[in-house]
């Protein structure tokens, strides 16, 4: 993967709240056993919510933290070495993902794309979906239409899961923006209503939602080299098959079965919420091979 050094980084698509500690809130409860202690506990906490929709958050919160101050980020991302900086590269990934959907959503689904911001936070954050800490991993909150990520998560992804490739990062972000697309076209709300009517199939419906977001990420990846900044400069100079394999490898490592095995827990497909490694690989690959988000019908032809 090679980013275009001439591409302008639009930091207005990010809300940098890393100077805030989220009010010192304790975050969300871990939805499976094992507690927070030790490396295994932390990995479980991260993996349960990894590239998920943020639906386990405490909905008692009415709103999020105040908007951050992007001054430092804007200055950093205007410097000559901007692409060496993790936060600037991730901002450019966000720019590419949203540039893709700005064209693809009206073309493929007949809906206008409404941009979302990605919130960079550290340790903890308040959202319209509730209070969260870094342990939940990246998530999308449909109540405020924002993507949230503590960038230190990538260290967990690389060091504790072995997903070390650079392209794991835009894959994670593209998955979260897939949830934003589901929100915009009404899929997310429809699934939540179905889950309420049929709680026995709540997990199975969650899996379909997550796999569709994986597929949407694949569709973006196929088209990413065609995305450009506001001035028309291409954002990516190139994306290789090795990069795509890194995304597929990441998808496999965060399958529900792989998570259970890593945590030394029995593999129970009935408890899956995000899909197996094979399913996540399959649906990301389908999106990538077709480049068409309309092929991502996990609810019908999957």
DODRENBA-82706 format. One record per residue: chain; z, y, x of N, C-alpha, C in turn. Coordinates in steps of 0.02 Angstrom, whole numbers, always signed. Each point is the difference from the previous one (the first is absolute). Example, Ala and Ser with C-alpha at 12.3 -4.5 7.8 and 13.67 -1.06 7.14 Angstrom:
BEGIN
R/chaine/nZ/nY/nX/caZ/caY/caX/cZ/cY/cX
R/A/+390/-284/+660/+0/+59/-45/+0/+60/+45;
R/A/-36/+53/-18/+3/+59/+42/+37/+55/-39;
END
This chain:
BEGIN
R/chaine/nZ/nY/nX/caZ/caY/caX/cZ/cY/cX
R/A/+0/-59/+42/+0/+59/-42/+0/+62/+44;
R/A/-42/+47/-18/-3/+63/+37/-5/+57/-50;
R/A/+48/+45/+3/-1/+59/-42/-43/+54/+33;
R/A/-31/+41/-41/-42/+54/+25/+44/+59/+22;
R/A/-3/+16/+64/+42/+53/+26/-17/+69/-29;
R/A/-59/+6/-30/-20/+64/-29/+20/+7/-73;
R/A/+27/-53/-29/+21/+3/-70/+62/+44/-7;
R/A/+1/+41/-51/+57/+43/-13/+52/-38/-40;
R/A/+63/+4/+22/+55/-34/-33/+29/+45/-53;
R/A/-5/-20/-62/+25/+40/-56/+72/-19/-15;
R/A/+46/+38/+27/+72/-16/-8/+26/+19/-69;
R/A/-41/+34/-40/+23/+17/-68/+5/-61/-44;
R/A/-30/-55/+21/+4/-62/-38/+64/-40/+16;
R/A/+42/+28/+43/+63/-31/+19/+57/+48/-15;
R/A/+57/-27/-19/+61/+38/-10/+50/-25/+51;
R/A/+12/+38/+52/+41/-22/+56/+74/+16/-14;
R/A/+37/-50/-20/+71/+9/-15/+45/-32/+53;
R/A/-24/-9/+59/+38/-37/+50/+61/+37/+26;
R/A/+7/+64/-17/+61/+35/+18/+56/-10/-51;
R/A/-18/-34/-55/+49/-13/-53/+25/-71/+7;
R/A/+65/-11/-15/+28/-67/+2/+4/-31/-70;
R/A/-34/+31/-48/+1/-27/-68/+67/+7/-34;
R/A/+42/+44/+24/+63/+11/-32/+52/-52/+16;
R/A/-15/-43/+49/+48/-50/+20/+8/-56/-51;
R/A/-50/-10/-42/+5/-51/-51/-8/-69/+29;
R/A/+29/-48/-33/+0/-67/+26/-64/-38/-12;
R/A/-47/+27/-37/-63/-35/-11/+5/-50/-56;
R/A/-48/-45/-3/-3/-47/-55/+34/-65/+19;
R/A/+22/-39/-49/+28/-65/+15/-54/-49/+21;
R/A/+17/-46/+46/-48/-51/+20/-6/-50/-56;
R/A/-60/-14/-25/-7/-43/-58/+6/-74/+14;
R/A/+10/-21/+62/+15/-70/+14/+60/-4/+45;
R/A/+28/-59/+7/+63/-7/+36/-8/+8/+75;
R/A/+56/-3/+34/-2/+4/+73/+32/+63/+27;
R/A/+7/+51/-42/+33/+61/+23/-42/+39/+48;
R/A/+28/+56/+24/-36/+44/+46/+16/-14/+73;
R/A/+49/-42/+13/+21/-9/+69/-49/-40/+41;
R/A/-10/+21/+63/-41/-39/+46/-74/+11/-9;
R/A/-38/-24/+49/-72/+9/-1/-32/-33/-60;
R/A/+22/-60/-17/-30/-35/-56/+10/+39/-65;
R/A/+60/+28/-9/+13/+39/-60/-44/+61/-5;
R/A/-10/+34/+57/-43/+59/+0/-72/-20/-15;
R/A/-23/-54/+31/-68/-22/-12/-10/-18/-73;
R/A/+47/-35/-30/-5/-17/-71/-4/+62/-42;
R/A/+44/+48/+15/+0/+62/-40/-67/+35/+4;
R/A/-29/+2/+59/-64/+33/+8/-55/-40/-35;
R/A/+0/-65/+10/-55/-40/-24/-2/-6/-76;
R/A/+57/+1/-32/+1/-5/-72/-39/+57/-32;
R/A/+5/+59/+27/-34/+58/-29/-62/+20/+39;
R/A/-18/-39/+51/-56/+19/+43/-64/+10/-39;
R/A/-32/+54/+15/-62/+21/-33/+2/-17/-74;
R/A/+56/+16/-32/+8/-13/-71/-3/+65/-38;
R/A/+11/-5/-65/-8/+57/-43/+62/+42/-7;
R/A/+55/-18/+31/+60/+38/-6/+35/-10/-66;
R/A/-13/-57/-32/+26/-9/-68/+71/-25/-1;
R/A/+29/-16/+58/+69/-22/+0/+49/+58/+9;
R/A/-25/+61/+4/+43/+57/+13/+45/+15/-59;
R/A/+56/+31/+16/+49/+18/-52/-28/+57/-43;
R/A/-19/-16/-61/-34/+49/-42/+47/+53/-29;
R/A/+64/-2/+19/+47/+49/-27/-12/+69/+28;
R/A/-35/+5/+57/-13/+65/+29/-50/+38/-42;
R/A/+11/+64/-8/-45/+42/-40/-53/+34/+41;
R/A/+11/+6/+64/-49/+35/+41/+10/-16/+73;
R/A/-44/+28/+42/+2/-15/+71/+29/+56/+40;
R/A/-3/-9/+66/+21/+52/+46/-47/+60/-4;
R/A/+23/+59/+22/-45/+57/+4/-57/-15/+49;
R/A/-55/+35/-9/-58/-10/+44/+20/+16/+72;
R/A/-32/-35/+46/+15/+10/+70/-36/+60/+29;
R/A/+11/+11/+64/-31/+55/+36/-51/-31/+48;
R/A/-64/+13/-12/-53/-30/+41/-18/+42/+61;
R/A/+38/+52/+15/-19/+45/+55/-7/-38/+66;
R/A/+50/-39/+17/-2/-37/+63/-57/-50/+1;
R/A/-9/-36/-55/-55/-49/-3/-67/+35/+6;
R/A/-8/+56/-33/-64/+36/+2/-15/+22/+71;
R/A/+50/+25/+36/-11/+21/+69/-16/-59/+45;
R/A/+36/-54/-10/-12/-60/+41/-70/-27/-10;
R/A/-22/-1/-64/-65/-30/-16/-58/+47/+14;
R/A/+14/+61/+22/-52/+46/+22/-9/-2/+76;
R/A/+43/-35/+34/-2/-2/+73/-55/-49/+24;
R/A/-16/+7/+65/-54/-41/+28/+17/-74/+1;
R/A/+64/-16/+4/+20/-71/+4/+22/-27/-68;
R/A/-23/+30/-54/+25/-18/-66/-9/-74/-16;
R/A/-56/-30/+21/-13/-69/-18/+43/-49/+39;
R/A/+38/+25/+48/+48/-43/+34/+66/-3/-37;
R/A/+8/+41/-50/+63/+5/-37/-2/-44/-62;
R/A/+51/-41/-9/+2/-47/-56/-6/+36/-67;
R/A/+37/+55/-9/-1/+33/-64/-67/+33/-14;
R/A/-32/+26/+52/-65/+31/-10/-54/-52/-16;
R/A/+2/-56/+34/-47/-53/-15/+9/-24/-72;
R/A/+62/-8/-21/+12/-23/-68/-21/+51/-52;
R/A/+7/+63/+17/-25/+52/-45/-75/-4/-7;
R/A/-34/-14/+55/-73/-7/-3/-20/-62/-39;
R/A/+39/-53/+4/-14/-59/-41/+5/+19/-74;
R/A/+51/+37/-17/+8/+22/-70/-60/+42/-21;
R/A/-23/+44/+44/-59/+41/-15/-60/-44/-16;
R/A/-10/-52/+40/-57/-45/-10/+6/-37/-66;
R/A/+58/-27/-14/+10/-39/-62/-13/+43/-61;
R/A/+26/+61/+1/-9/+43/-58/-72/+26/-5;
R/A/-33/+11/+57/-71/+19/-2/-41/-55/-33;
R/A/+16/-63/+15/-36/-55/-31/+10/-1/-75;
R/A/+62/+4/-22/+13/-5/-72/-23/+61/-39;
R/A/-5/+56/+34/-24/+61/-34/-72/-11/-24;
R/A/-37/-40/+36/-69/-16/-20/-3/-65/-41;
R/A/+37/-51/+23/-6/-66/-30/+29/-4/-70;
R/A/+55/+35/-13/+32/-7/-66/-46/+24/-56;
R/A/-28/+60/+4/-45/+21/-54/-64/-42/-3;
R/A/-24/-21/+57/-62/-39/+1/+9/-70/-29;
R/A/+55/-33/+17/+10/-69/-20/+40/-8/-64;
R/A/+45/+48/-15/+44/-8/-58/-5/+58/-50;
R/A/-40/+50/+16/-9/+55/-46/+61/+44/-8;
R/A/+44/+0/+49/+61/+41/-2/+0/+47/+60;
R/A/+23/+61/-12/+6/+47/+55/+61/-18/+43;
R/A/-8/+5/+64/+55/-15/+45/+47/+59/+6;
R/A/+64/-12/-8/+51/+51/+10/+37/-16/+65;
R/A/-4/+44/+50/+30/-16/+65/+75/-10/-5;
R/A/+25/-41/+45/+72/-11/+7/+19/+18/+71;
R/A/+63/+18/+10/+24/+12/+68/+39/-61/+24;
R/A/+0/-9/+65/+42/-51/+32/+61/+35/+29;
R/A/+58/-23/-18/+63/+28/+24/+22/-38/+63;
R/A/+4/+36/+56/+31/-28/+60/+75/+15/-4;
R/A/+40/-52/+2/+72/+11/-1/+33/-42/+54;
R/A/+62/+15/+14/+39/-40/+48/+66/-19/-33;
R/A/+17/-62/+8/+63/-29/-23/+4/-8/-76;
R/A/-3/+55/-38/+9/-5/-73/-35/+58/-34;
R/A/-15/-10/-64/-36/+51/-37/+15/-7/-75;
R/A/+1/+56/-35/+4/+0/-73/-71/+4/-28;
R/A/-14/-39/-51/-64/+1/-33/+11/+2/-75;
R/A/-54/+12/-38/+6/-2/-73/+11/-70/-25;
R/A/-11/-50/+43/+14/-70/-17/+71/-20/+20;
R/A/+34/+42/+37/+68/-16/+21/+10/+14/+74;
R/A/+59/-18/+24/+17/+9/+70/-23/-61/+40;
R/A/-28/+13/+58/-24/-55/+42/+18/+14/+72;
R/A/+6/-54/+39/+8/+9/+72/-55/-37/+36;
R/A/+0/+4/+65/-54/-28/+40/-8/-75/-10;
R/A/+54/-33/-21/-2/-72/-9/-49/-25/-52;
R/A/-21/+43/-45/-46/-23/-52/-72/-1/+23;
R/A/-15/+27/+59/-68/+3/+22/-40/+52/-37;
R/A/-65/+5/+12/-43/+49/-35/-4/-17/-75;
R/A/-6/+51/-42/-7/-12/-71/-33/+59/-34;
R/A/-26/-13/-60/-29/+52/-42/+45/+8/-61;
R/A/+14/+62/-18/+41/+14/-59/-45/+28/-55;
R/A/-12/-37/-53/-43/+26/-54/+31/+57/-38;
R/A/+65/+9/+5/+33/+55/-37/-14/+68/+30;
R/A/-14/+3/+65/-17/+64/+31/-68/-1/+35;
R/A/-34/-58/-4/-68/-7/+28/-1/+12/+75;
R/A/+51/-22/+35/+3/+9/+73/+8/-67/+35;
R/A/-29/-3/+60/+9/-57/+45/+55/+18/+49;
R/A/+44/-47/+15/+57/+13/+45/-2/-49/+58;
R/A/+13/+25/+60/+4/-44/+58/+44/+31/+55;
R/A/+43/-41/+28/+34/+16/+62/-43/-31/+55;
R/A/-29/+41/+42/-48/-25/+50/+31/-50/+49;
R/A/+66/-2/+4/+31/-51/+43/-12/-70/-27;
R/A/-22/-4/-63/-16/-65/-29/-52/-38/+41;
R/A/-47/+36/+30/-52/-33/+39/+29/-39/+59;
R/A/+56/+23/+25/+32/-36/+55/+27/-67/-25;
R/A/+29/+1/-61/+22/-62/-30/-59/-47/-11;
R/A/-54/+28/-25/-60/-39/-14/-26/-34/+63;
R/A/+0/+36/+55/-26/-27/+63/+49/-47/+35;
R/A/+62/+22/+6/+48/-36/+41/+31/-59/-36;
R/A/+11/+5/-64/+35/-53/-36/-47/-46/-39;
R/A/-60/+25/-14/-49/-42/-36/-60/-18/+42;
R/A/-9/+33/+56/-56/-16/+43/-66/+31/-22;
R/A/+1/+46/-48/-61/+34/-22/-8/+62/+44;
R/A/-26/-9/+59/+2/+52/+51/-63/+43/+3;
R/A/-53/-20/-34/-62/+37/+5/+5/+68/-33;
R/A/-36/+48/+28/+1/+69/-26/-24/+3/-72;
R/A/-48/-42/-18/-29/+5/-67/+48/-25/-54;
R/A/+56/-30/+20/+51/-16/-50/+25/+63/-35;
R/A/+0/+56/+36/+28/+61/-28/-43/+28/-57;
R/A/-65/+11/+10/-40/+25/-57/-4/-51/-56;
R/A/+4/-65/+16/+2/-50/-54/+60/+11/-45;
R/A/+58/+10/+29/+61/+11/-38/-8/+62/-45;
R/A/-25/+54/+28/-8/+61/-38/-53/-9/-55;
R/A/-55/-34/+16/-52/-10/-49/+25/-42/-58;
R/A/+44/-48/+13/+30/-40/-54/+41/+45/-46;
R/A/+40/+44/+29/+41/+45/-41/-43/+46/-42;
R/A/-54/+25/+28/-45/+42/-39/-38/-41/-52;
R/A/-5/-65/+11/-26/-44/-53/+45/+2/-61;
R/A/+66/+4/+11/+46/+7/-57/-9/+68/-34;
R/A/-16/+51/+38/-13/+65/-30/-61/-4/-45;
R/A/-51/-34/+23/-61/-9/-41/+17/-38/-64;
R/A/+40/-53/+6/+22/-37/-59/+36/+45/-49;
R/A/+39/+45/+26/+36/+48/-42/-49/+46/-36;
R/A/-50/+25/+36/-47/+47/-28/-43/-31/-55;
R/A/-19/-63/+7/-44/-30/-49/+38/-39/-53;
R/A/+66/+0/+4/+41/-30/-53/+20/-71/+10;
R/A/-20/-32/+55/+16/-70/+11/+75/-10/+8;
R/A/+31/+45/+39/+72/-8/+13/+40/+3/-65;
R/A/-14/+48/-43/+37/+7/-63/-12/-60/-45;
R/A/-61/-25/-1/-15/-58/-41/+39/-61/+23;
R/A/+3/-10/+65/+37/-57/+27/+74/+6/-16;
R/A/+28/+59/+6/+71/+9/-15/+15/-16/-73;
R/A/-46/+20/-45/+10/-17/-70/-4/-75/-12;
R/A/-47/-33/+34/-6/-72/-7/+63/-35/+26;
R/A/+27/+25/+55/+60/-30/+28/+59/+6/-48;
R/A/+4/+56/-34/+54/+10/-49/-8/-46/-59;
R/A/-63/-11/-22/-12/-44/-56/+8/-73/+18;
R/A/-15/-17/+63/+0/-70/+22/+36/-5/+67;
R/A/+66/+7/+0/+37/+0/+63/-6/-65/+39;
R/A/-16/-54/-34/-8/-63/+36/-60/+0/+47;
R/A/-47/+44/-12/-59/+5/+43/+1/+63/+43;
R/A/+58/+32/+4/+5/+63/+37/-20/-8/+73;
R/A/+23/-53/+32/-18/-10/+71/-75/-13/+8;
R/A/-28/-41/-43/-71/-15/+5/-42/+63/-10;
R/A/+20/+43/-45/-36/+63/-10/+8/+46/+60;
R/A/+59/+0/+30/+11/+40/+60/-46/-23/+56;
R/A/-8/-66/+7/-44/-27/+52/-72/+26/-11;
R/A/-24/-1/-61/-67/+23/-14/-8/+74/+18;
R/A/+51/+39/-15/-2/+71/+16/-4/+11/+76;
R/A/+41/-37/+36/+2/+7/+73/-65/-24/+32;
R/A/-27/-56/-24/-62/-25/+29/-58/+47/-13;
R/A/+1/+33/-58/-52/+49/-13/+5/+59/+49;
R/A/+61/+21/+15/+9/+54/+49/-25/-22/+69;
R/A/+10/-64/+18/-28/-26/+62/-76/+4/-1;
R/A/-29/-19/-56/-73/+1/-7/-26/+71/+5;
R/A/+34/+47/-32/-20/+70/+5/+3/+24/+73;
R/A/+50/-24/+37/+5/+18/+71/-60/-27/+38;
R/A/-22/-60/-17/-59/-29/+32/-63/+40/-16;
R/A/-6/+23/-62/-58/+40/-19/-2/+65/+40;
R/A/+60/+31/+8/+1/+61/+42/-21/-16/+71;
R/A/+27/-56/+28/-15/-17/+70/-76/-8/+10;
R/A/-33/-30/-49/-72/-9/+6/-37/+67/+3;
R/A/+27/+50/-34/-34/+64/-6/+31/+55/+44;
R/A/+49/-18/+40/+38/+51/+36/-42/+39/+50;
R/A/-48/-32/+31/-41/+36/+49/-46/+52/-33;
R/A/-5/-3/-66/-39/+50/-35/+40/+60/-25;
R/A/+66/-2/+11/+42/+55/-23/-1/+57/+50;
R/A/+9/+61/-26/-6/+60/+42/+54/+50/-18;
R/A/+13/+46/+46/+47/+54/-13/-33/+54/-43;
R/A/+36/+53/-14/-26/+52/-44/-62/+34/+29;
R/A/-8/-2/+66/-57/+31/+31/-59/-47/+10;
R/A/+7/-62/-22/-54/-48/+6/+2/-44/+62;
R/A/+51/+9/+42/+7/-42/+59/+25/-69/-20;
R/A/-33/-52/+24/+23/-68/-13/+70/-9/+29;
R/A/+43/-35/-37/+69/-11/+22/+5/-57/+49;
R/A/-37/-53/-13/+0/-57/+46/-66/-1/+38;
R/A/+4/-7/+67/-60/-10/+40/-24/-72/-7;
R/A/+47/-46/-5/-19/-70/-11/+60/-41/-21;
R/A/-14/-54/-37/+50/-50/-17/-32/-67/+15;
R/A/+35/-41/+38/-28/-64/+23/+25/-58/-43;
R/A/-32/-57/+9/+22/-60/-35/+71/-20/+24;
R/A/+16/+17/+61/+68/-13/+24/+51/+41/-39;
R/A/-17/+61/-17/+44/+42/-41/+11/-32/-68;
R/A/-54/-23/-31/+5/-32/-66/+43/-63/+5;
R/A/-8/-37/+54/+41/-60/+9/+74/+19/+7;
R/A/+14/+57/+30/+69/+23/+4/+29/+13/-69;
R/A/-39/+29/-45/+22/+11/-68/+12/-66/-35;
R/A/-46/-47/+8/+7/-66/-31/+62/-36/+27;
R/A/+10/+5/+65/+58/-31/+31/+65/+30/-28;
R/A/+0/+65/-11/+59/+33/-29/+11/-25/-71;
R/A/-54/-4/-39/+5/-24/-69/+30/-70/-2;
R/A/-20/-42/+46/+26/-68/+2/+74/-1/+18;
R/A/+19/+42/+47/+70/+0/+23/+49/+26/-53;
R/A/-26/+37/-50/+45/+27/-51/-9/-35/-67;
R/A/-32/-59/+1/-2/-40/-61/+69/-24/-18;
R/A/+12/-12/-64/+67/-21/-22/+22/-65/+32;
R/A/-47/-46/+10/+19/-64/+32/+18/+11/+73;
R/A/-37/+44/+35/+17/+14/+70/+67/+34/+5;
R/A/+16/+44/-48/+64/+34/+0/+57/-51/-8;
R/A/-9/-45/-48/+51/-51/-12/+11/-44/+61;
R/A/-55/-21/+31/+6/-43/+59/+34/+37/+57;
R/A/-16/+62/+9/+31/+39/+54/+75/+8/-12;
R/A/+20/+5/-63/+70/+8/-17/+36/-67/-10;
R/A/-36/-55/+15/+28/-67/-8/+23/-13/-71;
R/A/-41/+23/-47/+14/-11/-70/-53/-46/-30;
R/A/+17/-38/-52/-51/-44/-31/-57/+42/-28;
R/A/-60/-27/+6/-59/+34/-27/-6/-19/-74;
R/A/+8/+50/-43/-2/-11/-72/-53/+46/-31;
R/A/-60/-26/-14/-53/+43/-27/+20/+35/-65;
R/A/+46/-27/-37/+22/+32/-62/+37/+65/+13;
R/A/+25/+10/+61/+35/+61/+17/-44/+51/+37;
R/A/-63/-17/+11/-45/+45/+36/-9/+64/-40;
R/A/-1/+56/+35/-14/+65/-32/-60/+36/+30;
R/A/-21/-21/+60/-56/+33/+34/-59/-46/+14;
R/A/+11/-66/-5/-53/-47/+14/+9/-37/+65;
R/A/-29/-58/+4/+5/-41/+61/-43/+30/+55;
R/A/+10/-25/+61/-41/+23/+56/-74/-12/-14;
R/A/-16/-59/-27/-70/-16/-14/-29/+47/-53;
R/A/+40/+16/-51/-24/+45/-52/-11/+71/+26;
R/A/+45/+23/+41/-6/+68/+27/-60/+5/+46;
R/A/-10/-52/+40/-60/-2/+42/-63/-1/-43;
R/A/+1/-41/-52/-59/-8/-43/-20/+66/-33;
R/A/+49/+36/-27/-17/+60/-39/-16/+60/+45;
R/A/+34/+6/+57/-22/+53/+46/-71/-14/+22;
R/A/-14/-63/+17/-66/-19/+24/-53/+11/-54;
R/A/+17/-13/-63/-49/+12/-53/-17/+74/-4;
R/A/+51/+42/+2/-14/+72/-2/-42/+22/+58;
R/A/+14/-28/+59/-37/+20/+60/-72/-26/-2;
R/A/-8/-62/-21/-67/-30/+1/-47/+33/-51;
R/A/+27/+20/-56/-42/+31/-52/-3/+76/+8;
R/A/+53/+30/+26/+4/+73/+4/+2/+32/-68;
R/A/+15/-40/-52/-4/+24/-69/+67/-11/-35;
R/A/+37/+52/-17/+65/-10/-32/-6/-33/-69;
R/A/-59/+1/-30/-8/-35/-64/+4/-75/+8;
R/A/-7/-25/+61/+7/-72/+12/+73/-22/+3;
R/A/+45/+47/-6/+72/-14/+10/+36/-16/-66;
R/A/-32/-40/-42/+29/-16/-65/+47/-61/+6;
R/A/+58/+12/+27/+48/-55/+7/+28/-22/-67;
R/A/-11/+38/-52/+27/-16/-66/-48/-41/-42;
R/A/-64/-2/+22/-50/-35/-40/-32/-57/+37;
R/A/-41/+17/+48/-41/-50/+33/+33/-29/+63;
R/A/+63/+22/+13/+33/-24/+61/+23/-71/-5;
END
